[in-house]
Amino acid sequence: MFKLWRGIVMSLLKVGMIGVGGRARSHIPTLLKLGDKYRLVAICDVDATRLRNAAEETRAAPYLDVMEMLNKEKLDACLIAVQAEGHHIMAKALAERGIHILTETPVAITVACTDQMIETAKEYGVFLEVSENVPRWPHERLKQKIVAADVLGKVREFYLSYVSGSYHGIAAIRSILKTEAESVVGEFPSKDSILERAKILFPKGVRGTYEFNREKRNYWEIVGTMGALRGNELHLFAGDQRLQIQTERVEVGSDLRVTGARVATQPEISFQNLLMEYPLADYDEVAIADAWVGLYEAVINGKPLSYGAENARKDMELLMAIRDSAFRNGTRVRLPMKSVTEHEKLIHSEFAEVYGSDPLDTTLEDLKARYTLPERLRELMYYGRTLQ
């Protein structure tokens, strides 16, 4: 399908959505704003009421069964927004039909499941993008520019706490440091407020601590020889300057739009939102739109994905290494890892206990029954251990 947009003939991609609860609710309004690039034609969910409400909002064709949707609709791309243990299974079904994929996070429940997604996408020649929003937030893009410009001097250490999906925090740190971890030493502390912790070593002697710290919540610092980033504050040691990182918005007609982020250094450092043509009202909408536009540019113009499954795999690998070290009483784990870890084997075993098959062999048919994320599997995925 083609559409004339500002005098240019552009392809309009037909898109589907698997799962319309949770994070999908954030994608829907943003996707509808990208009407020059996408048309949402079909949605699927196991919850009939939720599906009906989403169909009324989007006017997309509703389906209770994924296979029925895939057999009836001619989709160019599809969002996977089901529970994480179903991501690699849905991705395989989409790739086999030549449908490009945007998946919610985490990319999968283990590195092995992620690898299956990547290999299947390559086999069938489709793009596999991941909606990892944190490194795409305007204020995080600005932090990346600050470090790249050597404003902090030589980076020496970092601290990270993340409690709403630790892979998000890892993605933030990796994107700021622009390098990969060499090794980790992890532990499961007995303290209730800290569910997991690790010492992480990056190249050139950069060291840091990661925690799932319920008291500090989602917070990170980057410390160099000349300054530090602490949350959304830039602290320059010379003159003891403390400068706030600001996300900026403007009114365009009746719309509030994010223009970017800036910090009042001399000279000023800023990040400009390149999607200003769309009415994106907050930083998370900018991130979601970036994922969708990046996928579009890859499909239509052959451009690189703006994050990609390989990046998301590295986030998952680092988290799995942390948990494997903790699982083995603090044994140092070096990266990249060479084999499936004991922690991942435990996740696969728990999956098999629930669904009756190894996750790497599970099909859409195995997931046909209505399901919710089982508690033990959920705890292993998000906390690294069971809490009962």
ABEGO torsion letter per residue (X at the ends): XBBBBGGBBBBBBBBBBBEABEAAAAAAAAAAAAAAABBBABBBBABAAAAAAAAAAAGBBBBABAAAAAAABBBABBBBABBAAAAAAAAAAAAAAGBBBBBBOBABABAAAAAAAAAAAAAAGBBBBBBBAAAABAAAAAAAAAAAAGAAEBBABBBBBBABGAAAAAAAAAAAAGBBBABBBBBBBABAABABBBBBBBBGGBBBBBBBBAAAEBBBBBBBAABBBBEABBBBABGGBBBBBBBBBBBBEABBBBAEBBBBBOBBBBBBBAAAABBBABAAAAAAAAAAAAAAAAAAAGBBBAAEAAAAAAAAAAAAAAAAAAAAGGBBBBOBBABBBAAAAAAAAAAAAAAGBBAAABBAAAAABBBBBBAAAAAAAAAGBBAX
